[in-house]
């Protein structure tokens, strides 16, 4: 039996996802023949997310050409059809995040005439299953984790057995779908080491601080112990709790992480390690000490992200010693009351400032993540975030627009208040301007996103000129370019 894995991805967004690596390893181990169709190197947008961030001073300049990485010149849809014709799969499995749903729909439209069953999985199908199943090409949707469900589906299809009643799967038959139970959470230590061999070698290259590295992602935990209203991790936790399927937040044991690092280092010779955990430092002190001991064997530069509450000067010093090259930290909003009431983040501004100071003392470059355009937010509240950023020590600061993801508390609030239609999907976190509210129109959100780094760092005497640069006309663009050069000279040299 042959399975085609289809991965619609944002253009040039590396490294490869751990999930596809795990599916590849599981299905190969079970004897299935696999092929991958990955959209990463097709010109699906006018600009990549990373380049949009570079334009808005959120990352340093980088050039993929230094590693001979470039976009494909062939047609995306013709290539997909040619892959199907050549490989002749018995099943197509497509992984969908909400920002890639539109692209997934275009891919499915291009192959709708093939009589091949399609299963769709990922975070978006988990929380918008009916929206995904409404596409005529989609036959099955996976709710929750896919490792066990996809394997069972493939084994039943190979053996000619009935595929109904597989936990985690909703199957469309004769215009109706049937819901099943949620299977217990996957035990991370029992998963195979991810297999990235189906990806093109270039997929391992990722820019970090202006340089492009051969990078491997390593999963250390899954889920998140916190309850932020803009994130769907709390809904994953609730889904599994309501079905008595276990705690969605799990940690991989550190000896298993060491074995994975050893094998990935042998196979791919990485120059960099990327830890995609939502909150990497959700560790006890004993776990943290064990990680430091284990990672001292490798000492490859690595990136991680965490929350301010998990930061101490002692931890930062230890991380720097074993190779922490960069880290990101989400503060999201600068108004403590708004942050607590709307976002359910109880961290104080003082803790945020202290965490940034500790990271700076350890000489670890920090990217601060902010979100603007939340429901109910005003320009004044955005400037509370800007003013908090001005008190922080960091290397770069990011401003993302609020994204009402399906499966989040704030998505439900936006629907309830009529700010979005229930079928509305998020497209791009760096270019999509999110909500359009009377007190904070979309055009203003877009202008503040573009100029956020300027406001966060340049002296306040520049603010009148920065406000002009928020616009879209020729005068605004000229002002932005002039201020951008001043910023680069001051902070990026």
C-alpha positions as CSV (number, residue, x, y, z in Angstrom):
1,X,0.0,0.0,0.0
2,X,1.2,3.5,-0.9
3,X,0.5,6.7,1.1
4,X,1.2,10.2,-0.3
5,X,1.8,12.7,2.5
6,X,0.9,16.2,1.4
7,X,2.3,19.1,3.4
8,X,0.9,22.6,2.5
9,X,3.3,25.0,4.1
10,X,4.0,28.7,4.1
11,X,6.6,29.6,1.5
12,X,10.2,29.0,2.6
13,X,9.2,28.3,6.2
14,X,11.8,25.9,7.7
15,X,12.7,23.5,9.3
16,X,10.4,20.5,8.6
17,X,7.6,19.7,11.0
18,X,8.3,17.0,13.6
19,X,4.8,15.5,12.9
20,X,5.6,14.5,9.3
21,X,8.9,13.1,10.5
22,X,7.1,10.9,13.1
23,X,4.4,9.8,10.6
24,X,7.1,8.8,8.1
25,X,8.9,6.8,10.7
26,X,5.8,5.0,12.0
27,X,4.5,4.1,8.5
28,X,7.9,3.0,7.2
29,X,8.3,0.8,10.2
30,X,4.9,-0.8,9.4
31,X,6.0,-1.6,5.8
32,X,4.1,1.1,3.9
33,X,5.6,2.8,0.8
34,X,5.6,6.6,1.2
35,X,6.0,9.7,-0.9
36,X,5.9,13.4,0.2
37,X,4.6,16.4,-1.6
38,X,5.8,19.6,0.2
39,X,4.8,23.1,-1.0
40,X,7.6,24.9,0.9
41,X,9.6,25.9,-2.1
42,X,6.8,27.0,-4.4
43,X,6.2,30.8,-4.8
44,X,2.7,30.8,-3.2
45,X,3.0,34.3,-1.8
46,X,4.6,37.5,-3.0
47,X,6.8,37.5,0.1
48,X,7.8,35.0,2.8
49,X,6.8,35.5,6.4
50,X,10.5,35.8,7.4
51,X,11.1,38.4,4.7
52,X,8.0,40.4,5.9
53,X,9.5,40.3,9.4
54,X,12.8,41.5,8.0
55,X,11.1,44.4,6.3
56,X,9.5,45.4,9.5
57,X,12.7,45.1,11.5
58,X,11.7,42.0,13.4
59,X,14.6,39.9,12.2
60,X,18.0,40.7,10.7
61,X,18.7,40.5,7.0
62,X,19.4,37.0,5.8
63,X,19.9,35.3,2.4
64,X,18.9,31.7,1.6
65,X,21.1,31.9,-1.5
66,X,24.2,31.5,0.7
67,X,23.1,27.9,1.1
68,X,21.9,27.5,-2.5
69,X,18.2,27.4,-1.4
70,X,15.8,28.8,-4.0
71,X,12.2,28.6,-5.1
72,X,11.0,26.1,-7.6
73,X,10.1,27.3,-11.1
74,X,7.6,24.6,-11.9
75,X,3.8,24.8,-11.4
76,X,2.7,23.7,-8.0
77,X,-0.5,22.0,-9.1
78,X,0.9,20.3,-12.2
79,X,3.7,18.9,-10.0
80,X,1.2,17.5,-7.5
81,X,-0.8,15.8,-10.2
82,X,2.4,14.4,-11.8
83,X,3.4,13.0,-8.4
84,X,0.0,11.3,-8.1
85,X,0.3,9.9,-11.6
86,X,3.8,8.6,-11.0
87,X,3.4,7.3,-7.4
88,X,-0.2,6.1,-7.7
89,X,-1.1,6.3,-4.0
90,X,-3.8,4.3,-2.3
91,X,-4.3,7.1,0.3
92,X,-3.5,10.8,0.5
93,X,-2.9,12.3,3.9
94,X,-2.8,16.0,4.1
95,X,-1.7,18.0,7.2
96,X,-3.4,21.3,7.7
97,X,-2.7,24.3,10.0
98,X,-5.3,27.1,9.9
99,X,-3.0,29.5,8.0
100,X,-2.4,26.9,5.3
101,X,-6.1,25.8,4.9
102,X,-6.6,28.0,1.8
103,X,-3.6,26.5,0.2
104,X,-4.8,23.0,1.1
105,X,-8.1,23.7,-0.5
106,X,-6.4,24.8,-3.7
107,X,-4.3,21.6,-3.7
108,X,-7.4,19.5,-3.1
109,X,-9.3,21.3,-5.9
110,X,-6.5,20.4,-8.2
111,X,-6.8,16.7,-7.5
112,X,-10.5,16.4,-7.0
113,X,-11.0,14.2,-10.1
114,X,-8.8,11.4,-8.7
115,X,-10.6,8.6,-7.0
116,X,-8.2,8.4,-4.1
117,X,-9.4,8.7,-0.5
118,X,-8.1,11.7,1.4
119,X,-7.6,12.1,5.2
120,X,-7.0,15.5,6.6
121,X,-5.3,16.0,10.0
122,X,-3.7,18.7,12.1
123,X,-4.8,21.4,14.5
124,X,-7.3,23.0,12.1
125,X,-9.2,19.8,11.3
126,X,-9.3,19.0,15.0
127,X,-11.2,22.2,15.8
128,X,-13.1,22.8,12.5
129,X,-13.8,19.3,11.3
130,X,-17.0,20.1,9.5
131,X,-15.5,22.9,7.6
132,X,-12.7,20.6,6.4
133,X,-15.1,17.7,5.7
134,X,-17.2,20.1,3.6
135,X,-14.6,19.9,0.9
136,X,-15.7,17.3,-1.6
137,X,-12.2,15.7,-1.9
138,X,-11.9,15.1,1.9
139,X,-13.2,11.8,3.0
140,X,-11.8,11.5,6.6
141,X,-10.8,14.0,9.3
142,X,-8.5,13.2,12.2
143,X,-9.5,14.8,15.5
144,X,-6.6,15.1,17.9
145,X,-3.3,13.3,17.6
146,X,-2.8,11.3,14.4
147,X,0.0,8.8,15.1
148,X,-2.2,5.8,16.1
149,X,-5.2,6.7,14.0
150,X,-3.3,7.0,10.7
151,X,-1.5,3.8,11.3
152,X,-4.7,1.9,12.1
153,X,-6.4,3.4,9.0
154,X,-3.6,2.3,6.8
155,X,-3.4,-1.2,8.2
156,X,-7.1,-1.7,7.8
157,X,-7.1,-0.4,4.2
158,X,-4.1,-2.6,3.4
159,X,-5.8,-5.7,4.8
160,X,-9.1,-4.9,3.1
161,X,-11.0,-4.4,6.5
162,X,-13.8,-2.0,7.4
163,X,-12.4,1.4,8.3
164,X,-15.4,2.6,10.3
165,X,-15.1,3.0,14.1
166,X,-11.5,4.0,14.2
167,X,-11.0,6.3,17.3
168,X,-10.0,9.9,16.4
169,X,-11.5,9.6,12.9
170,X,-14.6,11.1,11.4
171,X,-15.5,9.4,8.1
172,X,-17.7,10.9,5.5
173,X,-20.1,8.4,4.0
174,X,-23.2,9.1,2.0
175,X,-23.3,12.7,3.0
176,X,-23.0,12.0,6.7
177,X,-20.1,11.8,9.2
178,X,-19.8,9.5,12.2
179,X,-18.0,10.6,15.3
180,X,-15.8,8.3,17.3
181,X,-14.0,8.3,20.7
182,X,-10.7,10.0,21.3
183,X,-7.9,7.5,21.8
184,X,-5.5,8.0,24.8
185,X,-2.7,10.5,24.4
186,X,0.4,9.2,22.7
187,X,3.3,8.3,25.0
188,X,6.1,10.5,23.6
189,X,8.9,8.1,24.7
190,X,7.3,5.3,22.6
191,X,7.4,7.3,19.4
192,X,10.2,6.5,16.9
193,X,12.8,9.1,16.1
194,X,11.5,11.4,13.4
195,X,12.5,10.5,9.8
196,X,13.1,13.5,7.6
197,X,14.4,11.6,4.6
198,X,11.4,12.3,2.5
199,X,12.1,16.1,2.6
200,X,14.6,17.7,0.3
201,X,17.9,18.4,2.0
202,X,17.4,22.1,1.7
203,X,14.4,21.9,4.1
204,X,16.8,21.7,7.0
205,X,18.1,25.2,6.4
206,X,16.7,27.9,8.6
207,X,17.7,31.6,9.1
208,X,18.7,32.6,12.6
209,X,20.0,36.1,13.4
210,X,21.0,36.8,9.9
211,X,22.8,33.4,9.2
212,X,21.3,30.3,7.6
213,X,22.0,27.0,9.5
214,X,21.3,23.3,8.8
215,X,18.8,22.8,11.5
216,X,17.0,19.8,13.1
217,X,13.8,20.2,15.2
218,X,13.5,18.2,18.4
219,X,10.3,17.7,20.3
220,X,10.7,17.8,24.1
221,X,7.1,18.1,25.2
222,X,3.7,18.4,23.7
223,X,0.9,20.7,24.7
224,X,1.2,23.5,27.3
225,X,0.4,23.8,31.0
226,X,-0.9,27.4,30.6
227,X,-4.4,28.6,29.7
228,X,-3.9,31.5,27.2
229,X,-7.1,32.5,25.5
230,X,-5.5,33.1,22.1
231,X,-3.9,29.6,21.9
232,X,-5.6,26.3,21.2
233,X,-3.5,24.3,23.6
234,X,-6.1,24.7,26.4
235,X,-8.7,23.3,24.0
236,X,-6.5,20.3,23.3
237,X,-6.2,19.8,27.0
238,X,-10.0,20.0,27.4
239,X,-10.7,17.7,24.5
240,X,-8.6,14.9,26.0
241,X,-9.8,15.6,29.5
242,X,-13.5,15.4,28.5
243,X,-12.8,12.1,26.8
244,X,-10.8,10.7,29.7
245,X,-8.0,10.3,27.3
246,X,-5.2,11.6,29.5
247,X,-3.3,14.8,30.0
248,X,-2.5,16.5,26.7
249,X,0.6,18.2,28.2
250,X,3.4,15.6,28.3
251,X,7.1,15.6,28.5
252,X,9.5,13.3,26.7
253,X,12.0,11.8,29.1
254,X,15.5,13.3,28.9
255,X,17.4,10.1,28.1
256,X,15.1,9.6,25.1
257,X,15.8,13.2,24.0
258,X,19.5,12.4,24.2
259,X,19.1,9.3,22.1
260,X,17.2,11.4,19.5
261,X,19.8,14.1,19.4
262,X,22.5,11.5,18.9
263,X,20.7,9.8,16.0
264,X,19.6,13.1,14.3
265,X,23.2,14.3,14.6
266,X,24.5,11.2,13.0
267,X,22.0,11.3,10.1
268,X,21.8,15.0,9.3
269,X,25.0,16.6,10.7
270,X,23.0,19.6,12.0
271,X,24.6,22.9,12.7
272,X,21.7,24.1,14.9
273,X,18.9,22.6,17.0
274,X,15.4,24.0,17.0
275,X,13.2,23.2,20.0
276,X,9.6,23.9,19.0
277,X,8.1,23.5,22.5
278,X,5.5,26.2,23.4
279,X,7.2,26.6,26.8
280,X,10.5,24.9,26.7
281,X,11.4,25.6,30.4
282,X,8.4,23.9,31.8
283,X,10.8,21.8,33.8
284,X,11.4,21.0,37.4
285,X,14.9,22.0,38.7
286,X,15.9,18.3,38.5
287,X,14.7,18.0,34.9
288,X,16.5,21.3,34.0
289,X,19.8,20.1,35.6
290,X,19.5,16.8,33.7
291,X,18.9,18.6,30.4
292,X,22.0,20.7,30.9
293,X,24.1,17.6,31.7
294,X,22.7,15.8,28.6
295,X,23.0,18.7,26.2
296,X,26.6,19.4,27.3
297,X,27.4,16.3,25.1
298,X,26.3,18.2,22.0
299,X,26.8,21.9,22.6
300,X,25.2,22.8,19.2
301,X,23.7,26.2,19.1
302,X,20.0,26.1,19.7
303,X,16.8,28.1,19.8
304,X,14.0,27.8,22.3
305,X,11.0,29.7,23.5
306,X,9.6,30.0,27.0
307,X,7.6,32.2,29.4
308,X,8.9,34.8,31.8
309,X,7.9,32.8,34.9
310,X,10.3,30.0,33.9
311,X,13.4,32.3,33.7
312,X,16.1,32.7,36.3
313,X,19.6,34.1,36.0
314,X,21.0,30.7,37.0
315,X,19.1,28.9,34.3
316,X,20.1,31.4,31.7
317,X,23.7,31.1,32.6
318,X,23.6,27.3,32.3
319,X,21.8,27.4,29.0
320,X,24.3,29.9,27.6
321,X,27.1,27.6,28.7
322,X,25.8,24.6,26.7
323,X,24.9,26.4,23.6
324,X,21.7,28.5,23.8
325,X,22.1,30.8,20.8
326,X,18.8,32.6,20.8
327,X,15.5,32.5,22.6
328,X,12.0,33.9,22.2
329,X,9.6,35.0,24.9
330,X,6.0,35.9,24.5
331,X,4.8,38.8,26.6
332,X,1.9,39.5,24.1
333,X,0.6,42.6,25.8
334,X,1.9,45.4,28.0
335,X,-1.2,46.2,30.0
336,X,-1.2,43.9,33.0
337,X,-4.9,44.2,33.6
338,X,-5.8,43.5,29.9
339,X,-3.2,40.7,29.8
340,X,-4.8,39.0,32.9
341,X,-8.5,39.6,32.1
342,X,-8.5,39.0,28.3
343,X,-5.5,36.8,27.7
344,X,-5.5,34.9,31.0
345,X,-1.8,35.6,31.5
346,X,-1.2,36.5,35.1
347,X,2.5,37.5,34.7
348,X,3.3,40.9,36.1
349,X,5.3,43.5,34.1
350,X,7.9,43.4,36.8
351,X,8.5,39.6,36.2
352,X,8.7,40.3,32.5
353,X,11.3,43.0,32.9
354,X,13.3,40.9,35.4
355,X,13.3,37.9,33.0
356,X,14.6,40.0,30.1
357,X,17.3,41.4,32.3
358,X,18.4,37.9,33.3
359,X,18.5,36.8,29.7
360,X,20.6,39.9,28.8
361,X,23.0,39.3,31.7
362,X,23.6,35.7,30.3
363,X,24.3,37.3,26.9
364,X,21.6,35.3,25.2
365,X,20.0,37.3,22.3
366,X,16.2,37.6,22.9
367,X,13.3,38.0,20.6
368,X,10.2,39.5,22.4
369,X,6.9,38.4,20.9
370,X,3.9,40.8,21.0
371,X,0.4,40.6,19.6
372,X,-1.7,43.6,18.6
373,X,-5.3,43.9,17.5
374,X,-7.0,41.8,20.2
375,X,-10.8,42.1,20.5
376,X,-11.6,45.2,22.4
377,X,-8.1,46.6,22.1
378,X,-7.5,50.3,21.5
379,X,-4.6,52.3,20.1
380,X,-3.8,53.4,23.7
381,X,-3.6,49.7,24.8
382,X,-1.3,49.0,21.9
383,X,0.9,51.7,23.2
384,X,0.9,50.1,26.6
385,X,2.6,47.2,24.9
386,X,5.0,49.5,23.1
387,X,5.9,51.2,26.4
388,X,6.6,47.9,28.1
389,X,8.9,46.9,25.3
390,X,10.8,50.1,25.7
391,X,11.6,49.0,29.3
392,X,12.9,45.6,28.1
393,X,16.4,44.5,27.0
394,X,16.2,42.5,23.8
395,X,17.8,41.8,20.5
396,X,14.6,42.0,18.3
397,X,10.9,42.6,19.0
398,X,8.1,41.0,17.0
399,X,4.6,42.3,16.5
400,X,2.1,39.8,15.2
401,X,-1.5,40.6,14.5
402,X,-4.1,38.9,16.6
403,X,-5.3,35.7,14.9
404,X,-8.7,34.3,16.0
405,X,-7.7,30.6,15.6
406,X,-10.4,28.0,15.8
407,X,-10.3,26.1,19.1
408,X,-9.5,29.2,21.2
409,X,-11.5,31.1,23.7
410,X,-11.0,34.4,21.8
411,X,-12.2,32.8,18.6
412,X,-15.5,32.0,20.3
413,X,-15.6,35.6,21.7
414,X,-15.0,37.1,18.3
415,X,-17.8,35.0,16.8
416,X,-20.2,35.9,19.6
417,X,-19.5,39.6,19.3
418,X,-19.9,39.5,15.5
419,X,-16.3,40.4,14.8
420,X,-15.7,37.5,12.5
421,X,-17.9,34.9,10.7
422,X,-17.7,31.4,12.1
423,X,-16.2,30.2,8.9
424,X,-13.5,32.8,8.8
425,X,-9.9,31.4,8.8
426,X,-6.5,32.9,9.7
427,X,-4.2,33.4,6.7
428,X,-0.9,34.8,7.7
429,X,0.4,36.0,11.1
430,X,2.9,38.6,9.6
431,X,0.8,39.9,6.8
432,X,-2.9,39.3,7.7
433,X,-4.2,42.3,9.7
434,X,-6.8,40.3,11.6
435,X,-9.9,42.1,13.0
436,X,-11.5,45.3,11.7
437,X,-12.9,47.1,14.8
438,X,-14.4,50.6,15.0
439,X,-12.0,51.7,17.8
440,X,-9.0,50.1,16.1
441,X,-9.6,49.7,12.3
442,X,-7.7,47.1,10.3
443,X,-5.7,49.8,8.5
444,X,-4.5,51.2,11.8
445,X,-3.5,47.7,13.1
446,X,-1.5,47.2,9.9
447,X,0.3,50.5,10.3
448,X,1.1,49.7,14.0
449,X,2.4,46.3,13.0
450,X,4.7,47.8,10.4
451,X,6.1,50.4,12.7
452,X,6.1,48.5,16.0
453,X,9.8,48.0,16.3
454,X,10.4,51.7,15.5
455,X,8.1,52.8,18.3
456,X,9.6,50.2,20.7
457,X,13.2,51.5,20.3
458,X,13.7,54.9,18.7
459,X,13.6,57.9,21.0
460,X,10.2,59.4,21.4
461,X,11.2,62.5,19.5
462,X,10.9,60.3,16.4
463,X,7.3,59.3,17.2
464,X,5.6,62.0,15.0
465,X,7.5,60.8,12.0
466,X,6.8,57.1,12.9
467,X,3.1,57.9,13.0
468,X,3.4,59.3,9.4
469,X,5.2,56.1,8.5
470,X,2.1,54.0,9.6
471,X,0.3,55.0,6.4
472,X,0.4,53.4,3.0
473,X,0.9,56.4,0.7
474,X,4.2,57.5,-0.9
475,X,5.0,60.0,1.9
476,X,4.5,57.2,4.5
477,X,6.7,54.8,2.7
478,X,9.5,57.4,2.3
479,X,9.3,58.1,6.1
480,X,9.3,54.4,6.9
481,X,12.4,53.8,4.8
482,X,14.3,56.7,6.3
483,X,13.4,55.6,9.9
484,X,14.3,52.0,9.0
485,X,17.8,53.0,8.0
486,X,18.2,54.8,11.3
487,X,17.0,51.8,13.2
488,X,19.3,49.4,11.3
489,X,22.3,51.6,11.9
490,X,21.5,51.9,15.6
491,X,20.5,48.3,16.4
492,X,21.5,45.9,13.7
493,X,25.2,46.6,13.1
